[in-house]
Amino acid sequence: MKKMSGSTESSRSRGTRFLFVFFPEIETTAVNPSATVTKKKSSHLFSKLRPSTAAQSTISICALLICVTLLLFTLSSFEPTSSSFSASRARSRKLISSSFWVSRSPKHSPEHALQGMGILHRRGTRAMNELVVAHAVESLTPRELRLFLRLLFRSGLSSKSDLLLIFPPNSGSFERTVLEENESFLKLVQNSAKDGNLTSFDSAQFMVSAKKERESGEPIWGRKTKSNNSSSKEEESESTRLSYGSVVSFQADELDPENSLARFLQTVPMGLRRWACYPLLLGRLRRSFKHLILVDAKEILLLGDPLSRLKNKSFDSVFVSATLAQPAPGRKSPDRTQPSGQRPVSPKVVMGGSRGVRRLSNAVLTEIVRETMLQKKKSSVTEFGLFNQLIGNEFLLKSIKLIVLAESIPELSSLTGLSSETVSSSLLAKVSVVRRSSNVDSIALIRKQLCSFSSKSAHYSDC
């Protein structure tokens, strides 16, 4: 019995041990359904709450972005109106700030002159009514361009007109020359306006009344500057202000991108291609300037103001000068319609009203195309012959009031033997346009005269 009872107890203990081992699993399976139900309920609850939370976060982000945008816009449009700022700005505009040109480096991308084209080398003080259009031929050197710019900047013409240069393709070396002459001119005018002790440079011709400057408006070149009312009120007390024109340059490929004369000529020199550049250029500037002058920067030097004789003339008037120069030997000039008694005229200088010069340039371009189609030998077509042939054709110029000046353009050799003071004062009042002399080194002559004064030579790097 004891054995049986022992065996029974052992069997019970085994059974109990078996039930004890499997009981947690049974209990766990019993609990799992409730946990599953709880998880489903919580997930269902979160699924209901999640869209509303996402919408709230999206609205918060949008509101934050709007606030930041408004804050940045307010800060960017804020303009300081303190008296110290306006006073400093008025003082800086009273004299020329040459630091603008010194700080400009060729590494920086230059500003466009007009409608995404050209280069703005110098922005003038006001809008001008006169424009000097100078073209550079292929043989023009930087030294010759430097002399042309230096004499033009010192003349009275620079105080009332803008300068526009037309360069042939791949002429990047001229940009540095223009920049250096601009810096020298600004230093010269600034120092002359301060002390007024320069005897060979008349700074009074670069002064204009403050009222006239405000009435003229801003130059058309480059970006428009935002005017400050507080500074303009302080400037009203100033009686005179410095006045100088803008300087811009264009490549021939910008104004004549297709090289329109290339289909008629094997090689198109700049003397002929410039007439294909004028229609686009003068068409865009037809309402900006009243008087124009077309000049060859290699052959002509401007010492004064030749446009002063156009004050009482109509906008259809065009002035050309007679010349004794003849076409090169061996070349036949196509002047079949030119009267025998008419003196030849020079195409190197053409000036007049904006409407008359624009019509003349269109007529010259048409004559170039017509003559090249008639000529079998294309090399015989020259600018001198074409221009004189057109001048003698009254039918082509019926819409232009042409005036041929009896006096021819004097050569630079006629100015030799005069002192520097005479050239800068009395002579410039009489002679405004001269031709470079072929038998005299005009560059060395004028450079010697300009560098003879120590006060003035300090502003030029080559003296």
C-alpha positions in Angstrom: 0.0 0.0 0.0 2.8 2.2 0.8 4.3 1.4 -2.5 1.1 2.0 -4.3 0.5 5.2 -2.4 4.0 6.3 -3.2 3.5 5.5 -6.8 0.2 7.3 -6.8 1.7 10.4 -5.2 4.5 10.3 -7.7 2.0 10.1 -10.5 0.0 13.0 -9.1 3.1 15.0 -8.7 3.9 14.3 -12.3 0.5 15.3 -13.4 0.6 18.4 -11.3 4.0 19.2 -12.7 2.5 18.7 -16.2 -0.4 21.0 -15.4 1.9 23.6 -13.8 4.1 23.7 -16.9 1.2 24.2 -19.4 -1.0 26.4 -17.2 0.8 29.7 -18.1 0.3 29.0 -21.8 -3.4 28.4 -21.3 -3.6 31.6 -19.3 -1.7 33.5 -21.9 -3.9 32.4 -24.7 -6.8 33.6 -22.6 -5.3 37.0 -22.2 -4.2 37.5 -25.8 -7.7 38.2 -27.3 -8.2 41.1 -24.9 -4.8 42.5 -25.7 -5.5 42.2 -29.4 -8.8 44.0 -29.0 -7.0 46.7 -27.0 -4.4 47.2 -29.7 -7.0 47.3 -32.4 -9.0 49.9 -30.5 -5.8 52.0 -29.8 -4.7 51.8 -33.5 -8.2 52.7 -34.6 -8.2 55.6 -32.2 -4.8 56.9 -33.5 -5.9 56.5 -37.1 -8.7 58.8 -36.3 -6.5 61.3 -34.6 -3.6 61.2 -37.1 -5.2 63.3 -40.0 -6.2 66.1 -37.7 -2.7 66.3 -36.2 -1.0 66.3 -39.7 -3.4 69.1 -40.8 -2.5 71.2 -37.8 1.2 70.8 -38.3 0.9 71.7 -42.0 -1.1 74.8 -41.2 1.5 75.8 -38.6 4.4 75.4 -41.0 2.6 77.5 -43.7 1.8 80.2 -41.2 5.5 80.2 -40.1 6.7 80.5 -43.7 4.3 83.4 -44.3 5.5 85.3 -41.3 9.2 84.8 -42.3 8.4 86.0 -45.8 6.7 89.1 -44.6 9.5 89.8 -42.2 12.2 89.5 -45.0 10.2 91.6 -47.4 9.8 94.4 -44.7 13.5 94.4 -44.0 14.5 94.5 -47.7 12.2 97.4 -48.5 13.3 99.4 -45.5 15.2 102.6 -46.4 17.2 104.5 -43.8 16.1 108.1 -43.6 18.4 109.4 -41.0 19.9 112.8 -41.5 23.4 111.5 -41.3 22.8 109.1 -44.2 21.2 111.7 -46.4 24.0 114.2 -45.6 26.7 111.8 -46.4 25.0 110.9 -49.7 24.6 114.5 -50.6 28.3 115.2 -50.0 29.3 112.1 -52.0 27.2 113.2 -55.0 28.5 116.8 -54.8 31.9 115.8 -56.2 32.7 112.9 -58.5 33.3 109.7 -56.6 36.4 108.3 -58.3 36.5 105.3 -55.9 33.7 103.7 -57.9 36.0 103.3 -60.8 39.0 102.4 -58.7 37.1 99.6 -57.0 35.8 98.2 -60.3 38.0 95.4 -61.4 38.1 93.6 -64.8 37.4 90.4 -62.9 33.8 91.6 -62.2 31.3 91.2 -64.9 30.6 94.6 -66.5 27.1 96.0 -66.6 25.2 96.0 -69.8 24.6 99.4 -71.5 21.3 98.9 -73.2 18.7 96.1 -73.3 21.2 93.4 -72.5 23.8 94.6 -75.0 27.1 96.5 -74.8 29.2 97.5 -71.8 28.6 100.5 -69.5 32.1 102.0 -68.8 30.9 105.2 -67.1 27.4 106.3 -66.2 27.0 110.1 -66.5 25.4 112.5 -64.1 22.3 113.2 -66.2 20.6 112.4 -69.5 22.2 114.1 -72.5 20.6 115.4 -75.7 23.7 114.8 -77.8 25.5 111.6 -78.7 29.0 110.9 -80.2 29.2 107.6 -82.1 32.8 106.7 -82.7 33.7 103.5 -84.6 37.1 101.8 -84.4 38.6 100.3 -87.5 40.7 97.1 -87.5 44.0 99.1 -87.7 43.2 101.2 -84.6 45.7 100.8 -81.8 45.2 101.3 -78.1 47.5 104.3 -78.1 45.5 105.9 -80.8 42.3 105.2 -78.9 43.8 106.6 -75.8 44.6 109.9 -77.5 41.1 110.1 -79.0 39.4 109.6 -75.6 41.8 111.9 -73.7 41.1 114.8 -76.0 37.4 114.2 -76.1 37.1 113.9 -72.3 38.9 117.3 -71.9 36.7 119.0 -74.4 33.4 120.8 -73.7 31.6 118.2 -75.8 32.1 115.6 -73.0 30.1 117.7 -70.6 27.0 117.7 -72.7 27.0 114.5 -74.7 27.4 110.7 -74.3 30.0 108.7 -76.0 29.2 105.4 -77.8 32.0 103.3 -79.2 31.6 100.6 -81.8 34.4 98.0 -81.7 35.2 95.3 -84.2 34.9 91.7 -83.1 37.6 90.3 -80.7 38.7 93.7 -79.5 38.9 93.2 -75.7 42.1 95.1 -75.3 40.3 98.4 -75.8 38.2 97.9 -72.6 41.2 98.5 -70.3 42.2 101.6 -72.3 38.7 103.1 -71.8 38.7 102.2 -68.1 42.1 103.9 -67.5 41.1 107.1 -69.4 37.8 107.3 -67.4 39.7 107.1 -64.1 42.2 109.8 -65.2 39.3 112.0 -66.3 37.4 111.7 -63.1 40.5 112.5 -61.0 41.3 115.5 -63.2 37.8 116.9 -62.9 37.5 116.2 -59.2 40.8 117.9 -58.3 40.2 120.8 -60.6 36.8 121.4 -59.0 38.3 121.5 -55.6 41.3 123.9 -56.1 40.7 125.4 -59.5 44.4 126.0 -60.0 44.8 124.2 -63.3 45.5 126.7 -66.0 45.2 124.2 -69.0 42.0 122.6 -68.0 38.7 124.6 -67.7 36.5 122.9 -65.2 33.8 125.5 -65.5 32.6 123.9 -68.7 31.7 120.8 -66.6 29.4 122.7 -64.3 25.7 122.9 -64.7 22.9 124.3 -62.6 21.3 121.9 -60.1 17.9 122.7 -61.6 18.9 121.8 -65.1 20.3 118.5 -63.9 17.1 117.5 -62.1 15.1 118.4 -65.2 17.3 116.3 -67.5 16.6 113.1 -65.6 18.7 110.0 -65.4 20.9 108.6 -68.2 19.3 105.9 -70.3 22.3 103.6 -69.9 22.5 100.8 -67.4 20.2 100.3 -64.4 18.0 103.0 -63.1 19.0 104.3 -59.6 16.4 104.8 -56.9 16.3 108.5 -55.9 16.1 109.5 -52.2 13.7 112.4 -51.4 15.6 113.4 -48.3 18.9 113.8 -50.1 17.3 115.6 -53.1 15.8 118.2 -50.8 19.3 119.0 -49.4 20.7 119.2 -52.9 18.2 121.9 -53.9 20.4 124.4 -52.1 23.4 123.7 -54.4 23.6 126.2 -57.2 25.9 124.2 -59.6 26.7 120.6 -60.0 29.3 118.7 -62.0 28.1 117.4 -65.4 29.6 114.7 -67.6 28.3 112.2 -70.1 28.2 108.4 -70.1 30.6 106.1 -71.9 29.4 102.9 -73.5 30.7 100.4 -76.1 29.2 97.8 -78.3 30.6 95.0 -80.4 29.8 95.0 -84.1 28.5 91.5 -83.7 25.9 92.8 -81.2 24.5 95.4 -83.6 24.9 93.4 -86.7 24.8 89.7 -85.6 24.4 88.2 -89.1 27.1 90.4 -90.7 24.5 91.4 -93.3 27.1 92.7 -95.8 29.0 89.4 -95.9 26.7 88.0 -98.5 27.7 90.8 -100.9 31.4 91.3 -100.0 34.1 88.7 -99.4 35.7 90.8 -96.6 33.6 93.5 -94.8 35.8 96.2 -93.3 34.6 98.2 -90.3 34.4 101.3 -92.5 31.5 99.7 -94.4 30.1 97.4 -91.6 29.4 100.4 -89.3 26.6 101.5 -91.7 25.0 98.1 -91.1 25.2 98.7 -87.3 23.5 102.0 -87.3 19.9 101.0 -88.2 19.5 98.9 -85.1 21.4 101.3 -82.8 19.9 104.5 -84.0 16.5 103.0 -84.2 16.5 102.2 -80.5 17.9 105.6 -79.6 15.7 107.7 -81.9 13.8 109.3 -79.0 16.7 109.7 -76.6 19.0 112.1 -78.4 18.4 115.2 -80.5 21.8 115.6 -82.2 24.3 112.9 -83.3 27.9 112.9 -84.7 29.4 109.9 -86.4 33.2 109.9 -86.3 36.1 107.7 -87.1 38.2 107.3 -84.0 41.4 106.6 -86.0 41.3 109.5 -88.4 39.5 112.2 -86.4 40.3 114.0 -83.1 37.6 116.0 -81.3 39.0 119.0 -79.5 35.9 121.1 -79.0 32.2 121.1 -79.5 31.3 120.8 -83.2 27.6 120.2 -82.4 27.2 123.8 -81.1 26.3 124.9 -84.7 23.2 122.6 -84.7 21.3 124.5 -82.0 19.0 126.3 -84.4 18.8 123.6 -87.1 16.0 121.1 -87.8 16.4 117.5 -86.9 16.5 116.6 -90.6 19.7 118.6 -91.2 23.0 116.8 -91.9 26.4 118.4 -92.0 29.4 117.0 -93.9 32.8 118.6 -94.5 34.5 119.0 -97.8 37.9 117.3 -98.2 40.9 117.4 -100.5 41.6 113.7 -100.0 41.0 111.4 -103.0 40.6 107.7 -103.2 43.7 105.6 -103.1 45.6 105.3 -106.5 44.7 102.4 -108.6 41.1 102.2 -107.3 38.3 103.6 -109.4 35.7 105.5 -107.4 32.1 104.7 -108.4 30.9 108.3 -108.6 29.0 108.3 -111.8 26.1 110.4 -110.5 28.3 113.0 -108.6 28.3 116.4 -110.3 31.7 117.4 -111.8 31.7 120.8 -110.0 31.0 119.3 -106.5 33.9 119.0 -104.1 34.4 115.5 -102.5 33.2 115.2 -98.9 34.6 113.1 -96.1 32.6 110.3 -94.6 34.8 110.3 -91.5 32.6 113.0 -89.8 28.9 113.2 -90.2 26.8 115.2 -87.8 23.3 116.6 -87.6 19.8 116.0 -86.2 19.0 112.5 -85.0 16.3 112.0 -87.7 18.5 113.2 -90.6 21.5 111.1 -89.5 19.4 108.0 -89.2 17.9 108.5 -92.6 21.3 109.1 -94.1 22.7 105.9 -92.6 19.9 103.9 -94.0 20.5 105.4 -97.4 24.2 104.6 -97.3 23.5 101.0 -96.4 21.1 100.7 -99.3 23.7 102.2 -101.6 26.3 99.8 -100.4 24.1 96.8 -101.2 23.1 98.2 -104.6 26.6 99.1 -105.7 28.1 95.7 -104.6 25.5 93.9 -106.7 26.4 96.0 -109.7 30.1 95.8 -109.3 31.8 92.7 -110.7 35.0 93.4 -108.8 34.0 93.7 -105.2 37.3 95.1 -104.0 36.7 98.3 -106.0 33.8 99.3 -103.6 35.1 101.9 -101.1 33.4 104.0 -98.5 34.8 107.2 -99.9 33.4 106.5 -103.4 30.0 105.2 -102.2 29.5 108.1 -99.9 30.3 110.8 -102.5 28.1 109.0 -105.0 25.2 109.1 -102.6 25.8 112.8 -101.7 25.5 113.6 -105.4 22.2 111.8 -105.8 19.5 114.3 -104.9 16.7 111.7 -105.3 18.1 109.5 -102.5 18.5 112.4 -100.2 15.2 114.1 -100.8 14.1 113.5 -97.2 17.4 114.9 -95.8 18.5 118.5 -95.6 22.1 118.2 -96.6 24.6 121.0 -95.8 28.1 120.7 -97.2 30.6 122.8 -95.2 32.9 124.8 -97.4 35.8 124.5 -95.0 37.7 121.2 -94.9 38.8 119.5 -91.7 42.3 120.8 -90.8 45.2 118.4 -90.1 46.9 118.2 -86.8 50.1 119.4 -88.4 48.6 122.8 -88.6 48.6 123.0 -84.8 52.4 122.4 -84.4 54.6 125.2 -83.0 51.9 126.3 -80.6 52.4 126.2 -76.8 50.3 123.9 -74.6 48.4 126.8 -73.0 47.4 128.1 -76.4 46.1 124.7 -77.5 44.0 124.4 -74.4 42.4 127.8 -74.3 42.1 130.0 -77.5 42.7 127.3 -80.2 40.2 124.9 -78.9 37.5 127.6 -79.1 38.2 127.9 -82.8 39.1 124.4 -84.0 36.8 121.6 -82.8 37.7 118.8 -85.2 41.1 117.9 -86.7 42.5 115.1 -88.7 45.5 113.0 -87.7 48.4 114.1 -89.7 50.2 111.5 -91.8 53.6 113.2 -91.6 53.6 114.0 -87.9 53.5 111.7 -84.9 50.4 113.2 -83.5 50.3 110.9 -80.5 53.8 112.0 -79.3 53.0 115.6 -80.0 49.8 115.8 -78.1 51.1 113.6 -75.3 54.1 116.0 -74.9 51.7 119.0 -74.6 49.4 117.3 -72.2 52.2 116.1 -69.9 54.0 119.5 -69.9 52.1 120.6 -66.8 53.0 118.8 -63.6 49.6 119.3 -62.1 47.9 117.6 -65.0 50.4 114.9 -65.8 49.9 113.4 -62.3 46.5 112.2 -63.5 47.8 110.3 -66.5 49.6 107.0 -66.1 51.7 107.4 -69.3 53.2 110.8 -68.4 
